[in-house]
Amino acid sequence: MLCSSFLRSRRASGPADTMRPWSALALLLAIAMVLLGAASAHAQRSGQQREALEGVGVTQKLEATVPQDLTFRNEAGEPVQLSEYFDGERPVLLTLNYHRCPMLCKVQLRKFATAVGKLSWTPGEKFRVLTVDINPDEGPEMARKAQERYRGAFDDPDTAMDGWHFLTGDKPAIEALTDAVGFRYRRLPDKPEQFAHPSAIIFLSGSGTITRYFTTLDPKPGNLRTALVEASNGDIGSVADKVFLACAQFNPDSNSYSASAYKLMQYGSGLLALVMGGALFVFWRRENEQLAAAEEDALDAVLDDRT
């Protein structure tokens, strides 16, 4: 009796018990499919990001000259040529951005404006600033709004904005300028209103020659000042600025200038040679004077003896 009851209970519970391992296996398979799908989507997004960033960057073209016959529109909508911003004397700071940029351009220009605002020089006086829009679909109205956005960084905003110009232009002019300075960018394939682009501050001499690149989002005022002195070939800045520049070396990794031990040794050895040469000259002159005096005394003594 007991055995028959046990057998009946096993038969009754058997199918449910055998279904449990299969249910667990199905759940594991479902989780694996979800994880595999997520990994595939992530890999696809990563591949798209790599494709979007392919070729984006800065090729530094030091000593190259920007084409100054290119025509753009200023923030007032007036056609202007780049040559209007190069007077042969004052250096020019160039940034390349676009105003619908969701993040990078706003961060770069805000930090750039803050650093420029801390200089003892105001844009338009010792140097000029150009921000050129890389998006040909944006126009002077957006350029004016961008210009107003950064007025607060300066003690004298009217003067500063007279020296900081926001230009927009057509695709051929934009591409000619970006190619000349080695600024490589591209539209995002899935978001054609946005661009993948680097961050760069390009220093130009008063004649339009590229003298230095900064590829940092957070430039320091002291380094900006030294690079401007360098771009002006020493025409602006104090004696201390010029002495520091003569003894400094630029580090492209940190976007900064620091004293060069080699240059200090060069100038130090040159100064030592001058000091030693001067000391030897004084010693030689004094010896000659003493020798001449001794000869004169000896001659006087001989003449006295004869008389």
Secondary structure, 3 states (H helix, E strand, C coil): CHHHHHHHHHHHHHHHHHHHHHHHHHHHHHHHHHHHHHHHHHHHHHHHHHHHHCCCEECCCCCCECCCCCEEECCCCCEEEHHHHCCCCCCEEEEEECCCCCCHHHHHHHHHHHHHHCCCCCECCCEEEEEEECCCCCCHHHHHHHHHHCHHHCCCHHHHHHHEEEEECCHHHHHHHHHHHCEECEEECCEEEEEECCCCEEEECCCCEEEEEECCCCCCHHHHHHHHHHHCCCCCCCHHHHHHHHHEEEECCCCEEEECHHHHHHHHHHHHHHHHHHHHHHHHHHHHHHHHHHHHHHHHHHHHHHC
